[in-house]
Amino acid sequence: MGNGPRSPVKFLQAETTAEALDALGCGARAIAGGSDLIVRARQSNSPLPDHLVAIDRVSTLRQIQIDGGSARIGAAVTYAQLVDHTVIAARLTAIRDASLLVGSPATRHVGTIGGNAMNASPAMDTGAPLAVLGGRAVLESTAGRRTMSLTDLWIGPGQTSARSDELLTGILVDLPSSDSGTAYHRLEYRRSMEIAVAGAAAALRVDRDGLISSLRVALSAAAPTILEIQHLDAAIGATLARASAVAREQSMDQCTPISDIRASAEYRRHCIGVMAARAVATAYARATGQTISQWASTP
Ligand SMILES: Cc1cc2nc3c(=O)[nH]c(=O)nc-3n(C[C@H](O)[C@H](O)[C@H](O)COP(=O)(O)OP(=O)(O)OC[C@H]3O[C@@H](n4cnc5c(N)ncnc54)[C@H](O)[C@@H]3O)c2cc1C
């Protein structure tokens, strides 16, 4: 016998959300693309649960709905879907930036935004974009539905505040106004199959004089959970240069990075500042009508 994952005792392919919720109520664990759950089991980091319910064929969980000023992204929406969606590209650009960076084409075709959120890695790529956009999680169980801020959902590395019988069914995001721009940058040592060494997202608005009128910054791989930066008031009413400096300083002050095989805490802290400033610069360029591709060189 090899050392691969053992077969789950029970496996249900759900066709509807109700079927998935019933299974979760009976102790099953959700599986979407399996790119975290199965890979971790193969690496023997954590065994597969005895009871799995696959949600990748539940059509309502695979939809992106735009309704007036908000978007509802189904939990089983893949990165490939996000990359191809015109409203995500135009209005929620930081989510597209992050989706484009994930893994490889194969990972992007199976990996889901819901799996990323529920896996709750501090280095998850969609986390910082969703945090600066004020993303909210819709959690459902057979007992009902509740909505909470994603930053309240993430409570530690690999830990969420969701109950085991709750399914993340969608993520709600308000579409930013036309004077807004958003961006996500991550430090990586190669272009694909990489995990963020440090990452930062920014969402901002620019007034008629070209000054910053609102700013949010969040970091990945910088703390035990995705970290939204506080005390950015000095950036309001400021030029891009000043706002970038404020974002850099506050990010470096507030992050609590770890040292590991990929980077020392000291190097991460420095790079977190650089990523935060880059995210602000790219978001500003987009807010002022420039088209900045994720792969373009940044100031
Ligand atoms: C080669 C490779 C490269 C990768 N590169 C990146 C990268 O660049 N950036 C990055 O952020 N991640 C990366 N990942 C990690 C992974 O692909 C993502 O986190 C992905 O979004 C996970 O989604 P999934 O659908 O595959 O999750 P799954 O593996 O199916 O599930 C992950 C966890 O979430 C739970 N879950 C899933 N959906 C729900 C739901 N709707 N409700 C409740 N719980 C749920 C599962 O029970 C499990 O605990 C990579 C993985 C691989 C294998």
The ligand as a Gaussian input file, in Angstrom:
#p B3LYP/6-31G(d) Opt

LIG

0 1
 C       -0.388000      24.013000      -7.121000
 C       -1.172000      24.947000      -6.242000
 C       -0.950000      26.314000      -6.335000
 C       -1.666000      27.200000      -5.507000
 N       -1.426000      28.535000      -5.621000
 C       -2.108000      29.394000      -4.834000
 C       -1.879000      30.797000      -4.939000
 O       -1.079000      31.266000      -5.754000
 N       -2.592000      31.619000      -4.119000
 C       -3.512000      31.133000      -3.227000
 O       -4.134000      31.929000      -2.515000
 N       -3.748000      29.815000      -3.107000
 C       -3.073000      28.929000      -3.880000
 N       -3.294000      27.585000      -3.764000
 C       -4.250000      27.101000      -2.764000
 C       -5.654000      26.776000      -3.334000
 O       -5.622000      26.528000      -4.715000
 C       -6.644000      27.908000      -3.078000
 O       -6.713000      28.196000      -1.700000
 C       -8.045000      27.550000      -3.603000
 O       -8.796000      28.721000      -3.691000
 C       -8.787000      26.558000      -2.738000
 O      -10.056000      26.354000      -3.321000
 P      -10.658000      24.903000      -3.502000
 O      -11.978000      25.060000      -4.119000
 O       -9.702000      24.017000      -4.218000
 O      -10.762000      24.472000      -1.967000
 P      -10.907000      23.009000      -1.331000
 O       -9.571000      22.357000      -1.304000
 O      -12.020000      22.271000      -1.958000
 O      -11.329000      23.426000       0.155000
 C      -10.456000      24.164000       0.981000
 C      -11.061000      24.279000       2.385000
 O      -12.223000      25.084000       2.356000
 C      -13.377000      24.336000       2.743000
 N      -14.436000      24.784000       1.839000
 C      -14.362000      24.881000       0.488000
 N      -15.463000      25.469000       0.010000
 C      -16.261000      25.720000       1.072000
 C      -17.541000      26.331000       1.223000
 N      -18.219000      26.819000       0.177000
 N      -18.062000      26.439000       2.465000
 C      -17.395000      25.956000       3.535000
 N      -16.172000      25.393000       3.456000
 C      -15.613000      25.282000       2.236000
 C      -12.993000      22.881000       2.625000
 O      -13.719000      22.065000       3.531000
 C      -11.515000      22.953000       2.970000
 O      -11.345000      23.026000       4.356000
 C       -2.601000      26.686000      -4.576000
 C       -2.821000      25.294000      -4.501000
 C       -2.123000      24.442000      -5.322000
 C       -2.390000      22.971000      -5.224000

